[in-house]
Amino acid sequence: MNSRSQSFFVYFLLLVAIGAMLYVGFRDNTSTSEPLTISKVAHQVQNNSVSRIVVEGNDVIRVVASDGTETETRKEASTTLVDQLRSFGVTTEQLAKLEVEVSAPSVWGGLLSGALYLLPILFMGGLLWFIFRQAQGSNNAAMSFGKSRARMFSGEHPTVTFADVAGAEESKQELAEVVEFLKEPQKFIQLGARIPKGVLLVGPPGTGKTLLAKAVSGEAGVPFFSISGSEFVEMFVGVGASRVRDLFDQARRHSPCIIFVDEIDAVGRQRGAGLGGSHDEREQTLNQMLVEMDGFDTDTNVIIIAATNRPDILDPALLRPGRFDRRVTLDRPDVKGREAILKVHAKGKPLDPEANLATVARGTPGFAGADLENLVNEAAILAARRNKKSIGQPELEEAIERVVMGPERKSRLISDEEKRIIAYHEAGHAIVANAIAEADPVQKVTIVGRGQAGGVTWFRPDEDRILMSRKKMLATLAMALGGRAAEELIFDDITSGASNDIEQVTRMARAMVTRLGMSAEMGTMAYGQKEEMIFLGREISEQRDYSEAVAEQIDREVRKLVEDAYKQAMALVKKYRKQLELVATKLLEVESLNREEFEKLVPSPAGKKSGTPQVA
């Protein structure tokens, strides 16, 4: 019986008992104020004021007077009514005139009468039982507060396998050994090999760390305990350590098995790094986890898999061999990996025969697995909104823009003058990027706002790149300032539309000078050290390890890079002013230009190279 049923039963019993007590009290109150006795009945019989007497059972007597009123009294159960009346002076002649009726007692009436008197007692007993059960339940809840909240999956019917994980072939190969050990442990034990006790999955958000851990459990077919790092620590002292002990006790009883701790940095941060002292409860939890992972009991087939995107803040004792022996890094997938991920998420969805997932993969550099899954889902939503039966290439292309920048804002009302400024601004980005060989090719130019941007110019590389050259970065600076240069050239004025471009340019130029050693004047040195608090988990300031004179040199060099890039952008928009006006006029007419339409207006120069993606 659940708590709701118990409460309903108690409330029903309470209502019945109250009704019974009210009925008994009402019945007692309806009787005469002066109680009727046998002597008074005898006196009424002598006065011929009684017409009939009804005897019920052994002791209940109902006296019916001559005027029809009826009263009730009781006699002694050990003698008869006639003997008692005679004892009070009633003669035989008077008794002969009296009509006496003897009725058999009603079984149901007796039971009901007894129940009415027993109900309050039963209610009190039931209430005491309910209070005892509630107290017992509260005691059990208090005792189970330190139990682990890990969710256990049997592994007999896996929902995720390695076939559902794409774009991480090296990571799957690393974890395949863990699966093989869980299936055939003797193969490793005979050679004296020891399987890694812990595997730490490291990678940016959305790269599939949790999905890969589920796939390991599905492939191995063993019990899988899943818990988040934040579920260990509570406001009460000692709860976290108790839950760690209980989790590992359950795992040992179900070994071989897998324990998966998601976001382990919530409990595994470096000890002694808190503001104003250490966090004792979190550190106790971490200490207990360290003991359980590599304590005296080391002969259990329990493998711990943990996931984090901040391995730099984890405690060194957690990362040493014997605890997390193996670190598997999941990076953002390359173009082949993205295509494989798209195929996995497109499985079961009606794709148009002309839809090209390879083209979508080339146009999504930097996308993680979660981004690609969201992309396919957004494309399906767009197709449904357009009443299509399949997902086409236009929906996939638009879904890329929705994921990165948000939906289009076609309903926003802007003046014709502002629309003209935005058109020339975006055309300036495209013209400068098209004129520089190191810049990425233009993929799309639009004056339809997305997110906070009034217009967008997309640049899509033909291949993925890991490194960025100095020439490429200088080209990116000039391309980003092309919009501001076009505004000044055409309107002889500037607007606030280039605020984001200026932020990006300033950040990149300062990184080139202080971090990347790309300044001839400052040399190949790094200036300034990042200062971050592990407790906060992010950089909060930069420690200056250089003099004020060097700071002035850095500022001058950053300014020089930005000014040179602006001069280059201005020179290019002046040189290609005719093409600039052509593109802007076309944008005012059709609002958006794709790569083919743009290249028809402005052909790409010979020898143009591809690089990393940019959005301006």
Stockholm file with secondary structure:
# STOCKHOLM 1.0

chainA/1-616         MNSRSQSFFVYFLLLVAIGAMLYVGFRDNTSTSEPLTISKVAHQVQNNSVSRIVVEGNDVIRVVASDGTETETRKEASTTLVDQLRSFGVTTEQLAKLEVEVSAPSVWGGLLSGALYLLPILFMGGLLWFIFRQAQGSNNAAMSFGKSRARMFSGEHPTVTFADVAGAEESKQELAEVVEFLKEPQKFIQLGARIPKGVLLVGPPGTGKTLLAKAVSGEAGVPFFSISGSEFVEMFVGVGASRVRDLFDQARRHSPCIIFVDEIDAVGRQRGAGLGGSHDEREQTLNQMLVEMDGFDTDTNVIIIAATNRPDILDPALLRPGRFDRRVTLDRPDVKGREAILKVHAKGKPLDPEANLATVARGTPGFAGADLENLVNEAAILAARRNKKSIGQPELEEAIERVVMGPERKSRLISDEEKRIIAYHEAGHAIVANAIAEADPVQKVTIVGRGQAGGVTWFRPDEDRILMSRKKMLATLAMALGGRAAEELIFDDITSGASNDIEQVTRMARAMVTRLGMSAEMGTMAYGQKEEMIFLGREISEQRDYSEAVAEQIDREVRKLVEDAYKQAMALVKKYRKQLELVATKLLEVESLNREEFEKLVPSPAGKKSGTPQVA
#=GR chainA/1-616 SS CCHHHHHHHHHHHHHHHHHHHHHHHHHHHHSCSSCCCHHHHHHHHHTTCEEEEEEETTTEEEEEETTSCEEEEECCTTSCHHHHHHHTTCCHHHHHHSEEEEECCCHHHHHHHHHHHHHHHHHHHHHHHHHHHHHHHHHHHHHGGGSCCCEEECSSSCSCCGGGCCSCHHHHHHHHHHHHHHHCHHHHHTTTCCCCSEEEEECSTTSSHHHHHHHHHHHHTSCEEEEEGGGTCCSSTTHHHHHHHHHHHHHHHTCSEEEEEESGGGTCBCTTCSTTSCCHHHHHHHHHHHHHHSSSCCCCCEEEEEEESCGGGBCHHHHSTTTSCEEEECCCCCHHHHHHHHHHHHTTSCBCTTCCHHHHHHTCTTCCHHHHHHHHHHHHHHHHHTTCSSBCHHHHHHHHHHHHHCSBCTTCCCCHHHHHHHHHHHHHHHHHHHHSTTSCCEEEEECSCBTTBSCEEEECCSSCCSCCCHHHHHHHHHHHTHHHHHHHHHHSSCCGGGHHHHHHHHHHHHHHHHTSCCCTTTCSCCCCEEEEETTTTEEEEEECCSCHHHHHHHHHHHHHHHHHHHHHHHHHHHHTHHHHHHHHHHHHHHSEEEHHHHHHHSCCCTTCCCCSCEEC
#=GC SS_cons         CCHHHHHHHHHHHHHHHHHHHHHHHHHHHHSCSSCCCHHHHHHHHHTTCEEEEEEETTTEEEEEETTSCEEEEECCTTSCHHHHHHHTTCCHHHHHHSEEEEECCCHHHHHHHHHHHHHHHHHHHHHHHHHHHHHHHHHHHHHGGGSCCCEEECSSSCSCCGGGCCSCHHHHHHHHHHHHHHHCHHHHHTTTCCCCSEEEEECSTTSSHHHHHHHHHHHHTSCEEEEEGGGTCCSSTTHHHHHHHHHHHHHHHTCSEEEEEESGGGTCBCTTCSTTSCCHHHHHHHHHHHHHHSSSCCCCCEEEEEEESCGGGBCHHHHSTTTSCEEEECCCCCHHHHHHHHHHHHTTSCBCTTCCHHHHHHTCTTCCHHHHHHHHHHHHHHHHHTTCSSBCHHHHHHHHHHHHHCSBCTTCCCCHHHHHHHHHHHHHHHHHHHHSTTSCCEEEEECSCBTTBSCEEEECCSSCCSCCCHHHHHHHHHHHTHHHHHHHHHHSSCCGGGHHHHHHHHHHHHHHHHTSCCCTTTCSCCCCEEEEETTTTEEEEEECCSCHHHHHHHHHHHHHHHHHHHHHHHHHHHHTHHHHHHHHHHHHHHSEEEHHHHHHHSCCCTTCCCCSCEEC
//
